[in-house]
Amino acid sequence: MIDNYKNDFEKFLAHTDEKQILLEEISKEIEKYGAKSLLDIGAGNGLLSVPLSKKVENYLAIESNKGFATKLREAKLEVIEGVFPLEIPGAFDMALASHSISYEKDSFEPFIKEAWKSVKSRGVLLIITYRGQEDDWTRLMKDLGESHEDHNRIGFNQIIELLASLGKVKTRKVITRVKTDNLEDMIQALSFVASDGKPEKKEKFLENHLRLGKILSEKYQDKNGYFFPFQHFFIITEKSG
Ligand SMILES: C[S@@+](CC[C@H](N)C(=O)[O-])C[C@H]1O[C@@H](n2cnc3c(N)ncnc32)[C@H](O)[C@@H]1O
């Protein structure tokens, strides 16, 4: 039986510490660079962007999803509804793209170039992305016979190369975790990630239910239940004065 994407997303959200950890780690970067203004490209539904907006004096969200843009406006955030790259008024101490950048060169190249224009001199562009190299998720997908790891790695390296041509680049890893009491909740939460919004991908992931259960029980179970780590890369590019 295929549950719908929204239920899976809610299951994932209910069991992940992702938003909290990302908020803490992005806040550290805001403090480190003394950023007072933030451009949040692909701001999402507000779970991360609303608390983030409170960390700076001047905040602008860019969001392509109409429903999310409406939610952000209702939360009193300033929002431009549209698909980035688009022209942005003014310049910011920090431009952020948290899980909103694609690994396709045709897509990330104009995105990054336009985002860079919105960064003030001595400001930073912070890109957050998954799976720059082998991690628990890519190993799990490989074990299940599905792998896009090479494709992701090429995209990641190209992104770093482009950023290095613009400014000084630093990367660091941040780990978040999905935790559940039981196996079924873990499988449902992970199926949200595997599906990428496509029911056929979820179906394929769940075809491996037995093998998946075995791997999760062997490697990702402790006395508190099930856990699964996700690796995020923080790619920080500093603009010189
Ligand atoms: C995975 S969510 C991440 C939300 C939030 N930044 C976070 O890290 O929790 C990606 C969001 O970016 C938006 N998005 C993706 N590409 C975009 C683009 N080119 N322009 C504007 N919004 C975009 C999507 O609509 C979605 O709300």
The ligand as an ORCA input file, in Angstrom:
! r2SCAN-3c Opt
* xyz 0 1
  C      13.838     20.893      0.390
  S      13.064     22.441      0.611
  C      14.172     23.224      1.755
  C      13.519     24.281      2.590
  C      14.440     24.980      3.574
  N      15.404     25.822      2.889
  C      15.156     23.978      4.439
  O      16.361     23.759      4.265
  O      14.500     23.380      5.308
  C      13.437     23.297     -0.893
  C      12.569     24.520     -1.112
  O      13.148     25.322     -2.110
  C      12.162     25.722     -3.054
  N      12.900     25.903     -4.306
  C      13.615     24.958     -4.971
  N      14.208     25.485     -6.060
  C      13.868     26.799     -6.073
  C      14.172     27.877     -6.959
  N      14.945     27.700     -8.030
  N      13.648     29.099     -6.677
  C      12.859     29.288     -5.591
  N      12.527     28.296     -4.732
  C      13.027     27.072     -4.969
  C      11.138     24.605     -3.049
  O       9.866     25.066     -3.458
  C      11.162     24.185     -1.581
  O      10.230     24.912     -0.827
*
